[in-house]
């Protein structure tokens, strides 16, 4: 990834360390592991049984940020805007 937001090293005893660039989904804030520096950018989906599935990364054209596969096709509500909406609703609930 050209401009990763983070870097991850996963270590398991007796195995070689696995290194990935990471980014946070602009909509839900999930940390997403990436693969591919100059070609098609992909994300690693880690299944419950430990298998890894690679999927293409999508970009939200409304907010112009990378998003995780769970947020593809959903309305564009960036995480900070969602937090502001939740805080406003909580404040109104206390009155």
Secondary structure, 3 states (H helix, E strand, C coil): CCCCCEEEEECCCCCCCEEEEEEECCCCCCEEEEECCCCCCEEEEECCCCCEEEEECEEECCCCEEECHHHCCCCCCCHHHHHHHHHHHHHHHCC
